Amino acid sequence: MIADAKQVAPNKPFFMYFCPGAMHAPHHVPQEWADKYKGKFDGGWDVYREETFERQKAMGLVPDNTQLSRHDPDVQDWNELSADERRLYARMMEVFAGFLEHTDHYIGELIAFLKDLGEYENTMIMVVSDNGASSEGGPHGSVNENKFFNNVPDSLEQNLAAIDTLGGPEWFNHYPWGWTHAGNTPFRRWKRETYRGGVSDPLIVSWPKGIKSRGEVRTQYCHGIDMVPTVLDAIGIEPPTHIRGISQSPIEGFSLASSFDREDAEALHVTQYFEMFGHRSLYHDGWRAVCPWPGTSFAEAEGRVFGTPITFDQLTELDAYGWELYNIREDFAETNNLADKERERLIAMIGMWYVEAGKYNVLPIDSRGTMRFLEERPQIAPPRTHYVYYPGTQMVPTNAAPRVTNVPHRVAVHVSVPDGGASGALFTMGGNDGGFVFYVQNGRLTYGYNYVSDQRFKIQSDETIPAGEHVFGFEFTPTGAPDFANGKGVPATITLFVDGKSVGSGIFP
């Protein structure tokens, strides 16, 4: 992309958003990269947390007075795990580490190319991740993260069976949340929640020609929304108020440029709200107020699970008793809750959260979690019930494809079958992590269903397909009600057709 930009307009600056997908699940990496870390994590996640914490202090990344947060109540005691569990979980972290080094290697290649172009010295590079480490792998890790999004429990046995091929293309693998907690050292908790473990990230800024300081740590508060105004400030551009006659929303962040060469520069970003699936917090001038939902851990959530909707009565109770308060200037990792001692300050910050929530359209609070993904989103085209696909096109993105989950639908495919028969896929949705495929196998019309890489089902026609021009099709007919809480969609009957004539059917769970 950089080379293209320089060839097309060599006199102009370039912008590149380099997003490799790391370190998000699936943790995919060639085996030789993961194998470099064999044995490195055999001591377990608590040992790793302690070692990481000591390195952070030695490097000046956390204040000297920082206290390491407690062992999380949802994380298993490494020493009480079976030998198979320790072997599996250590390998999952080896794959993750190899994935990270692999990513780092290619960031290095990008930087090396900038140096070859002679552009490195005058290129601002900002490296940041998008959230705290992710816990969707659950207590056992997963060979398919999409199990989490369908409320399907992971299987330790299935994970163990995949141990030698983890990181390969057949899996959508994720590590267990013990490593998530360790990855967020020294903080509490993880992504999907708004303790610092869920929302804190390293930000590295490099601009050799524009920043005199080298290798220094800055502690001014900043947020992801501060990156754009920082770039605009550095290159001297005022954001436009109108573009082609259209009023533009104001930029909501603050420039960090004043801190580039001044360790004592005033922090301009004083207040910031957070809300994630009902979990709320507010930063204000060195303090953080946090209101967890459904609890400070799954073990302490009174039977509620992630995705439980908040009722008005529960919200009222949370605002009265559920907020915590931390002075992060003195308590970097949120280990000392001052809610009782600083009640007036906490009440003021709760009110401030509602002001920010109203200002930025956060309300009403929606904690439904994965259920929200099923809702129809605004589309570029009006709603329709008929889709036509043409040969020779690329994959159609999910948000532009028909929404066929758990609803009646039909697919018909025009085919030309040569003498001697044919085989192959006719229509697919999804992939090896879940979905369905309509295809011809061994001369028979076939429908295959992949249930989140956990189980596979198929039905075939009673007779072989005929040569010539035909229309092959299937019909999906729901026959019951879904059980989303237990990861079950609707049971359905699948009927196969050749030129409108039924040639086979079956019922899928």
Backbone torsions as a table, in degrees:
resi	resn	phi	psi	omega
1	MET	NA	-42.4	179.5
2	ILE	-63.5	-45.9	-179.7
3	ALA	-61.1	-41.2	178.3
4	ASP	-60.8	-44.7	-179.0
5	ALA	-62.4	-41.3	-178.8
6	LYS	-69.5	-32.0	179.0
7	GLN	-74.5	-38.4	-177.4
8	VAL	-74.1	-43.6	-178.0
9	ALA	-141.8	75.3	-173.9
10	PRO	-65.0	-16.3	-179.4
11	ASN	-87.3	-4.6	-175.4
12	LYS	-108.6	151.2	173.0
13	PRO	-69.7	162.1	-179.8
14	PHE	-122.9	157.0	173.7
15	PHE	-125.8	136.3	178.2
16	MET	-136.9	129.9	173.3
17	TYR	-103.9	101.1	-176.1
18	PHE	-96.6	107.3	-173.0
19	CYS	-125.5	93.6	-173.6
20	PRO	-80.1	-4.3	-177.4
21	GLY	83.3	-4.9	176.9
22	ALA	-90.4	146.2	1.7
23	MET	-101.9	38.8	179.9
24	HIS	-71.5	152.0	169.7
25	ALA	-64.7	146.0	3.8
26	PRO	-78.8	144.1	177.2
27	HIS	-81.6	89.0	-176.3
28	HIS	-106.0	127.7	179.1
29	VAL	-161.3	145.1	174.3
30	PRO	-56.4	144.1	-171.3
31	GLN	-58.0	-34.5	-176.4
32	GLU	-64.4	-27.0	177.3
33	TRP	-73.6	-41.9	177.3
34	ALA	-66.7	-37.4	-176.9
35	ASP	-65.6	-20.6	177.1
36	LYS	-62.2	-19.3	-175.4
37	TYR	-107.5	15.3	-180.0
38	LYS	-56.5	127.8	177.3
39	GLY	84.1	-10.1	-174.7
40	LYS	-69.5	-21.2	-174.5
41	PHE	-119.3	18.4	-178.0
42	ASP	-67.0	-19.1	178.5
43	GLY	-74.0	-15.7	177.3
44	GLY	96.2	172.6	-171.8
45	TRP	-73.1	-31.0	179.5
46	ASP	-71.0	-40.7	175.7
47	VAL	-62.0	-42.7	179.4
48	TYR	-62.1	-41.1	178.2
49	ARG	-59.2	-46.0	-177.7
50	GLU	-64.9	-41.4	178.9
51	GLU	-66.1	-42.3	178.3
52	THR	-62.7	-42.8	-179.3
53	PHE	-60.3	-42.7	179.0
54	GLU	-65.4	-38.4	177.0
55	ARG	-66.4	-40.3	179.3
56	GLN	-59.8	-42.6	178.9
57	LYS	-67.4	-42.3	-179.8
58	ALA	-62.9	-33.2	-179.3
59	MET	-86.5	-4.5	-179.3
60	GLY	76.3	19.2	-179.4
61	LEU	-81.0	-20.7	174.8
62	VAL	-130.1	151.1	178.8
63	PRO	-61.0	152.7	-178.9
64	ASP	-59.9	-30.1	-176.6
65	ASN	-87.9	7.6	-178.9
66	THR	-64.1	135.6	174.2
67	GLN	-103.5	132.5	177.2
68	LEU	-67.0	130.8	179.9
69	SER	-64.1	160.3	-174.9
70	ARG	-65.6	161.5	169.1
71	HIS	-60.1	129.6	-174.9
72	ASP	-70.9	135.2	-178.1
73	PRO	-65.1	-19.5	178.2
74	ASP	-84.9	-13.3	-176.4
75	VAL	-91.8	132.0	-179.4
76	GLN	-65.5	153.0	171.4
77	ASP	-75.1	116.9	-175.9
78	TRP	-54.7	-39.3	-175.9
79	ASN	-70.9	-14.8	178.7
80	GLU	-98.3	1.0	178.7
81	LEU	-78.0	156.1	175.2
82	SER	-71.8	164.2	178.7
83	ALA	-60.8	-39.6	178.8
84	ASP	-63.9	-41.5	178.8
85	GLU	-63.7	-46.2	-179.8
86	ARG	-61.3	-39.9	179.5
87	ARG	-64.9	-43.1	179.7
88	LEU	-66.0	-49.6	-174.7
89	TYR	-67.4	-36.1	176.2
90	ALA	-63.6	-40.5	178.9
91	ARG	-65.7	-38.0	178.3
92	MET	-60.6	-37.3	178.3
93	MET	-74.7	-32.4	174.5
94	GLU	-60.9	-42.0	178.1
95	VAL	-63.4	-43.5	178.8
96	PHE	-60.5	-45.1	-178.1
97	ALA	-64.5	-41.3	176.9
98	GLY	-62.7	-38.6	177.4
99	PHE	-60.6	-42.6	-179.4
100	LEU	-67.3	-44.1	179.9
101	GLU	-66.3	-38.4	176.1
102	HIS	-58.0	-44.3	177.8
103	THR	-63.6	-45.4	-180.0
104	ASP	-59.6	-38.8	179.2
105	HIS	-59.0	-43.3	-176.5
106	TYR	-80.2	-24.5	167.1
107	ILE	-62.8	-40.1	176.9
108	GLY	-61.4	-39.0	177.8
109	GLU	-64.5	-37.8	177.3
110	LEU	-62.9	-44.7	179.2
111	ILE	-64.8	-40.6	178.1
112	ALA	-61.0	-38.0	178.6
113	PHE	-66.5	-39.6	176.1
114	LEU	-59.9	-37.9	177.9
115	LYS	-67.3	-39.6	177.2
116	ASP	-60.9	-36.0	179.2
117	LEU	-75.8	-14.9	-173.9
118	GLY	79.2	18.5	-175.6
119	GLU	-106.8	-6.3	-172.9
120	TYR	-61.8	-45.7	-174.2
121	GLU	-60.1	-31.1	-176.4
122	ASN	-111.2	26.8	175.6
123	THR	-113.1	125.3	174.3
124	MET	-83.8	124.6	178.5
125	ILE	-115.5	128.2	177.8
126	MET	-123.1	120.7	-178.2
127	VAL	-113.9	122.5	-178.2
128	VAL	-151.3	149.1	170.6
129	SER	-96.6	173.7	-168.1
130	ASP	-100.3	-8.2	179.3
131	ASN	-173.8	174.4	172.7
132	GLY	-64.8	167.9	-177.7
133	ALA	-55.9	150.0	-168.6
134	SER	-95.7	139.8	-177.0
135	SER	-107.7	11.8	-176.4
136	GLU	-65.2	-13.6	175.9
137	GLY	-71.9	-13.1	177.5
138	GLY	67.5	-168.5	-174.9
139	PRO	-69.3	-24.4	-173.7
140	HIS	-109.1	-0.9	-168.7
141	GLY	74.8	179.4	-175.1
142	SER	-153.6	146.5	169.5
143	VAL	-92.7	-1.4	177.9
144	ASN	-154.4	101.0	-177.8
145	GLU	-59.2	-24.0	-178.7
146	ASN	-68.7	-12.0	170.7
147	LYS	-60.4	-41.9	179.4
148	PHE	-58.0	-44.8	-175.1
149	PHE	-74.1	-8.2	175.4
150	ASN	-114.8	14.0	178.8
151	ASN	57.3	35.8	178.4
152	VAL	-103.2	122.6	-178.5
153	PRO	-65.8	147.5	177.4
154	ASP	-81.3	157.2	-177.5
155	SER	-113.8	119.9	176.9
156	LEU	-60.5	-38.6	-179.1
157	GLU	-64.2	-43.3	178.5
158	GLN	-64.5	-40.3	178.6
159	ASN	-62.6	-44.8	179.7
160	LEU	-62.3	-38.3	-179.4
161	ALA	-64.9	-22.4	-177.0
162	ALA	-98.1	3.8	-168.1
163	ILE	-57.6	-35.1	-175.9
164	ASP	-79.3	-13.1	-178.8
165	THR	-120.1	10.6	177.0
166	LEU	-57.7	139.2	-176.4
167	GLY	94.0	-9.7	179.4
168	GLY	-88.4	172.2	-172.0
169	PRO	-69.5	-14.3	-178.8
170	GLU	-80.0	-7.9	-176.5
171	TRP	-121.1	154.4	173.1
172	PHE	-114.8	59.4	-163.7
173	ASN	-79.5	153.2	-179.6
174	HIS	-146.3	147.6	-178.5
175	TYR	-85.0	166.1	179.1
176	PRO	-73.7	159.3	-172.0
177	TRP	-73.2	-5.1	168.4
178	GLY	-61.8	-40.6	176.4
179	TRP	-73.3	-29.1	174.0
180	THR	-59.4	-50.2	179.9
181	HIS	-59.9	-42.1	178.9
182	ALA	-65.6	-36.2	179.8
183	GLY	-67.6	-18.8	179.5
184	ASN	-99.9	14.4	177.4
185	THR	-50.5	133.8	7.2
186	PRO	-97.7	14.7	-169.2
187	PHE	-84.4	171.9	173.7
188	ARG	-89.2	148.8	166.0
189	ARG	62.3	-153.6	-164.0
190	TRP	-163.7	-177.3	177.7
191	LYS	-50.8	150.1	-174.5
192	ARG	86.3	-10.6	176.2
193	GLU	-123.6	167.3	-171.5
194	THR	-117.2	20.3	160.0
195	TYR	-64.7	170.5	-177.0
196	ARG	-62.9	-26.8	176.8
197	GLY	-63.5	-21.8	179.7
198	GLY	-92.9	-21.8	-170.2
199	VAL	-128.2	4.1	-178.0
200	SER	-100.8	137.5	-177.9
201	ASP	-141.5	150.8	170.2
202	PRO	-73.1	142.8	173.1
203	LEU	-127.5	120.8	178.7
204	ILE	-111.4	128.4	179.4
205	VAL	-121.2	128.4	177.7
206	SER	-130.0	130.6	175.5
207	TRP	-159.2	80.2	-171.6
208	PRO	-53.7	-39.4	-178.0
209	LYS	-76.6	-24.4	-174.2
210	GLY	-106.0	-12.2	-178.4
211	ILE	-124.7	120.4	179.8
212	LYS	-76.6	-35.5	-177.5
213	SER	-64.8	148.9	-179.7
214	ARG	-135.2	128.8	171.8
215	GLY	64.3	27.4	-177.6
216	GLU	-102.6	158.1	179.8
217	VAL	-104.5	135.9	176.4
218	ARG	-114.4	143.7	-176.1
219	THR	-117.0	2.2	177.5
220	GLN	-60.3	140.9	-179.8
221	TYR	-66.2	135.9	174.8
222	CYS	-147.1	162.4	-177.1
223	HIS	-136.6	162.1	179.8
224	GLY	-54.4	-31.1	-178.8
225	ILE	-72.5	-5.6	179.3
226	ASP	-86.2	-9.4	-174.3
227	MET	-70.1	-44.5	-179.8
228	VAL	-63.3	-50.6	178.7
229	PRO	-62.5	-27.1	176.5
230	THR	-65.6	-44.9	179.1
231	VAL	-64.5	-45.4	-179.6
232	LEU	-60.9	-40.8	178.8
233	ASP	-64.8	-42.6	-176.7
234	ALA	-64.3	-34.1	-178.3
235	ILE	-101.4	6.2	172.2
236	GLY	73.4	37.9	179.9
237	ILE	-115.1	130.1	173.0
238	GLU	-86.4	130.6	179.0
239	PRO	-63.6	136.3	-177.7
240	PRO	-70.5	144.5	175.9
241	THR	-86.1	-21.8	178.3
242	HIS	-139.7	142.9	172.6
243	ILE	-129.9	118.0	-177.7
244	ARG	52.5	40.1	176.7
245	GLY	83.0	0.4	-178.3
246	ILE	-101.5	124.3	178.1
247	SER	-64.1	137.3	-178.7
248	GLN	-101.8	141.6	174.3
249	SER	-63.2	143.5	180.0
250	PRO	-67.8	147.8	174.6
251	ILE	-72.1	129.9	-169.2
252	GLU	-96.3	-10.3	-178.6
253	GLY	-91.9	-172.2	-176.9
254	PHE	-132.2	148.0	179.9
255	SER	-72.2	139.2	175.2
256	LEU	-97.9	1.1	-171.2
257	ALA	-58.9	-31.4	-178.4
258	SER	-65.2	-21.0	-179.3
259	SER	-88.9	-5.5	-176.0
260	PHE	-57.2	-46.6	-177.5
261	ASP	-116.9	9.6	179.6
262	ARG	-131.5	107.2	178.7
263	GLU	-62.4	-30.2	-176.6
264	ASP	-97.1	14.8	-179.8
265	ALA	-60.5	144.0	-179.9
266	GLU	-64.1	135.6	174.7
267	ALA	-75.7	118.5	-175.8
268	LEU	-85.2	-25.5	-179.0
269	HIS	-89.0	100.2	-171.4
270	VAL	-97.4	-32.2	-174.8
271	THR	-132.5	136.1	177.3
272	GLN	-151.2	125.3	175.8
273	TYR	-87.3	159.3	171.6
274	PHE	-138.4	143.6	171.7
275	GLU	-152.9	130.3	179.9
276	MET	-146.3	108.4	178.6
277	PHE	51.8	39.6	177.4
278	GLY	91.8	-13.7	177.6
279	HIS	-84.4	124.6	-171.1
280	ARG	-122.3	154.5	169.7
281	SER	-160.7	166.2	178.7
282	LEU	-143.5	130.2	169.3
283	TYR	-98.3	134.8	173.4
284	HIS	-151.1	111.2	170.2
285	ASP	50.3	51.0	174.8
286	GLY	91.3	-1.1	178.9
287	TRP	-119.1	151.3	174.5
288	ARG	-130.4	127.4	171.4
289	ALA	-103.8	132.2	-175.1
290	VAL	-130.9	133.4	176.7
291	CYS	-126.7	97.3	-176.5
292	PRO	-74.7	149.1	172.6
293	TRP	-146.3	131.9	6.0
294	PRO	-83.9	-5.1	177.6
295	GLY	-175.9	178.0	179.8
296	THR	-73.8	-11.3	171.6
297	SER	-160.9	163.4	176.9
298	PHE	-64.0	-32.8	179.7
299	ALA	-68.3	-22.8	-175.8
300	GLU	-109.3	17.0	-172.0
301	ALA	-96.9	17.5	174.7
302	GLU	53.8	42.1	176.5
303	GLY	83.7	-11.4	178.1
304	ARG	-75.4	152.5	179.7
305	VAL	-123.1	165.8	176.2
306	PHE	-55.2	132.7	-179.2
307	GLY	97.1	-1.4	177.8
308	THR	-69.5	124.9	179.3
309	PRO	-64.9	144.4	176.1
310	ILE	-88.1	126.7	173.5
311	THR	-84.9	165.8	178.1
312	PHE	-61.2	-41.6	179.4
313	ASP	-63.7	-40.1	178.9
314	GLN	-66.8	-38.8	178.8
315	LEU	-63.7	-41.3	177.4
316	THR	-61.3	-42.5	179.5
317	GLU	-67.2	-40.1	178.3
318	LEU	-61.3	-43.2	-179.5
319	ASP	-66.5	-26.5	179.1
320	ALA	-82.8	-36.9	-170.4
321	TYR	-132.4	-8.1	-169.5
322	GLY	-95.4	-9.5	-176.2
323	TRP	-82.2	143.7	174.3
324	GLU	-115.7	160.3	-176.3
325	LEU	-138.0	133.6	-177.6
326	TYR	-134.9	137.2	173.3
327	ASN	-94.7	95.7	-170.8
328	ILE	-79.1	-8.0	170.5
329	ARG	-68.2	-32.8	180.0
330	GLU	-107.1	-15.8	-174.3
331	ASP	-135.4	74.5	-170.2
332	PHE	-56.1	-36.1	-172.5
333	ALA	-102.6	14.8	176.4
334	GLU	56.6	60.3	-179.8
335	THR	-108.6	-12.3	-174.7
336	ASN	-124.5	100.4	-177.1
337	ASN	-76.2	118.0	-177.1
338	LEU	-104.4	20.8	-175.2
339	ALA	-58.4	-40.2	-178.6
340	ASP	-74.6	-37.5	-176.7
341	LYS	-77.2	-28.4	-175.9
342	GLU	-120.5	52.3	-172.2
343	ARG	-61.9	-43.2	-178.2
344	GLU	-64.3	-42.4	178.0
345	ARG	-61.9	-42.6	-179.3
346	LEU	-63.0	-45.1	179.1
347	ILE	-58.8	-41.9	178.8
348	ALA	-63.8	-38.5	-178.3
349	MET	-74.2	-31.3	173.9
350	ILE	-62.5	-45.6	176.4
351	GLY	-60.8	-38.7	178.7
352	MET	-64.3	-37.8	178.2
353	TRP	-60.2	-43.3	-179.2
354	TYR	-66.3	-34.1	175.9
355	VAL	-62.6	-48.2	179.9
356	GLU	-65.1	-39.9	-179.8
357	ALA	-63.2	-39.8	176.8
358	GLY	-67.9	-40.2	-178.0
359	LYS	-63.9	-36.6	-173.6
360	TYR	-110.1	22.6	170.3
361	ASN	60.4	41.5	178.0
362	VAL	-83.9	-29.2	-175.1
363	LEU	-82.1	149.4	-1.6
364	PRO	-75.9	155.4	180.0
365	ILE	-69.8	127.8	-176.0
366	ASP	-123.5	109.4	-175.1
367	SER	-107.2	18.7	-170.7
368	ARG	-71.8	-7.0	173.6
369	GLY	64.4	-129.3	-173.5
370	THR	-62.5	-24.2	178.6
371	MET	-61.0	-27.7	-179.3
372	ARG	-66.2	-24.6	-178.2
373	PHE	-68.9	-19.4	-178.3
374	LEU	-80.5	-13.2	-176.2
375	GLU	-72.2	144.1	177.7
376	GLU	-68.5	131.1	177.5
377	ARG	-101.2	158.5	176.7
378	PRO	-57.7	137.1	-177.4
379	GLN	-120.2	162.2	-179.4
380	ILE	-72.7	-25.1	-179.4
381	ALA	-113.5	154.0	177.9
382	PRO	-67.1	161.6	179.8
383	PRO	-57.7	145.2	-179.8
384	ARG	-150.2	164.5	-179.6
385	THR	-118.3	1.0	-174.6
386	HIS	-132.6	124.4	179.6
387	TYR	-122.8	137.0	178.1
388	VAL	-119.6	127.4	177.9
389	TYR	-112.2	144.5	-177.9
390	TYR	-114.8	151.7	-179.7
391	PRO	-69.2	155.3	174.7
392	GLY	83.4	6.3	-180.0
393	THR	-94.4	170.2	177.8
394	GLN	-85.0	178.1	175.8
395	MET	-59.7	139.6	178.3
396	VAL	-92.0	124.8	-179.4
397	PRO	-60.2	151.7	-176.2
398	THR	-55.3	-42.5	-174.3
399	ASN	-73.6	-6.9	175.2
400	ALA	-109.3	-0.2	-178.1
401	ALA	-93.7	162.8	177.3
402	PRO	-63.2	143.4	178.9
403	ARG	-89.7	93.2	-173.4
404	VAL	-105.1	1.6	-177.3
405	THR	-62.2	119.9	173.0
406	ASN	64.4	16.8	-179.8
407	VAL	-125.6	152.6	178.2
408	PRO	-60.0	138.7	176.5
409	HIS	-159.2	159.7	177.1
410	ARG	-129.7	147.2	172.4
411	VAL	-129.7	130.9	177.1
412	ALA	-126.1	136.5	-176.0
413	VAL	-127.6	124.8	174.4
414	HIS	-78.2	127.9	-175.8
415	VAL	-134.7	154.8	171.9
416	SER	-124.0	107.8	-175.9
417	VAL	-94.7	120.1	-179.9
418	PRO	-72.8	162.8	172.5
419	ASP	-59.4	137.8	-176.9
420	GLY	94.7	-6.6	174.9
421	GLY	90.1	-179.2	-177.1
422	ALA	-157.8	165.8	175.2
423	SER	-148.1	159.5	177.5
424	GLY	134.8	176.8	-176.1
425	ALA	-82.0	141.3	176.5
426	LEU	-105.5	-40.7	-177.8
427	PHE	-158.1	130.9	179.8
428	THR	-133.5	149.4	168.7
429	MET	-136.8	125.3	-179.1
430	GLY	101.9	-155.1	-177.1
431	GLY	-164.2	-153.4	-176.0
432	ASN	-73.2	-6.5	175.8
433	ASP	-95.6	-0.3	177.9
434	GLY	145.8	145.6	177.6
435	GLY	144.9	-164.1	179.0
436	PHE	-139.0	159.0	178.6
437	VAL	-141.0	136.4	176.1
438	PHE	-108.0	119.3	-169.0
439	TYR	-154.0	174.7	175.3
440	VAL	-114.4	127.6	-179.2
441	GLN	-135.2	126.3	179.5
442	ASN	53.6	37.2	176.6
443	GLY	81.1	1.6	-177.6
444	ARG	-116.0	141.6	175.3
445	LEU	-67.5	133.9	-170.7
446	THR	-139.4	143.2	171.9
447	TYR	-121.8	124.2	179.0
448	GLY	-118.4	140.5	-177.6
449	TYR	-126.9	124.1	178.6
450	ASN	-104.3	108.5	-179.3
451	TYR	-89.3	93.1	177.9
452	VAL	40.5	44.2	178.7
453	SER	58.5	15.7	-177.3
454	ASP	-101.5	-41.7	177.7
455	GLN	-141.4	153.1	177.3
456	ARG	-130.1	140.3	-178.2
457	PHE	-130.7	151.1	171.8
458	LYS	-155.1	154.5	171.3
459	ILE	-129.4	153.4	-179.2
460	GLN	-132.3	158.6	178.8
461	SER	-68.2	155.3	-179.0
462	ASP	-75.0	-17.7	-176.2
463	GLU	-136.2	162.0	179.9
464	THR	-75.3	156.0	-178.6
465	ILE	-73.5	143.9	179.6
466	PRO	-85.6	153.6	174.3
467	ALA	-72.1	157.8	177.4
468	GLY	108.4	-168.7	-178.5
469	GLU	-86.7	128.1	-176.6
470	HIS	-148.9	170.6	169.7
471	VAL	-119.6	114.8	175.2
472	PHE	-97.5	143.7	-178.8
473	GLY	-155.6	170.2	171.4
474	PHE	-143.2	158.3	177.7
475	GLU	-129.4	130.5	179.5
476	PHE	-106.2	119.1	-177.1
477	THR	-125.2	111.2	177.7
478	PRO	-61.0	140.7	-178.6
479	THR	-124.0	10.4	-179.6
480	GLY	-166.5	-170.2	-177.7
481	ALA	-100.5	148.3	177.7
482	PRO	-73.6	158.2	174.2
483	ASP	-128.4	73.9	-173.3
484	PHE	-62.6	-32.8	-177.1
485	ALA	-60.3	-29.9	-179.6
486	ASN	-108.8	21.7	175.0
487	GLY	71.2	28.5	-178.6
488	LYS	-118.1	128.0	171.9
489	GLY	-84.2	-154.6	-179.2
490	VAL	-84.8	140.4	165.9
491	PRO	-67.4	149.3	-174.0
492	ALA	-149.6	154.0	171.5
493	THR	-98.6	131.7	175.6
494	ILE	-108.9	125.2	178.3
495	THR	-118.7	132.8	180.0
496	LEU	-100.5	144.5	-176.8
497	PHE	-132.8	143.7	166.0
498	VAL	-124.0	115.3	-178.3
499	ASP	53.2	40.4	176.9
500	GLY	83.8	-5.9	-179.8
501	LYS	-97.7	130.6	178.5
502	SER	-66.7	129.0	-179.0
503	VAL	-123.0	8.5	178.4
504	GLY	162.9	154.3	177.7
505	SER	-156.8	165.9	178.5
506	GLY	-167.0	164.6	179.8
507	ILE	-113.1	130.7	177.9
508	PHE	-107.3	144.3	172.3
509	PRO	-72.7	NA	NA
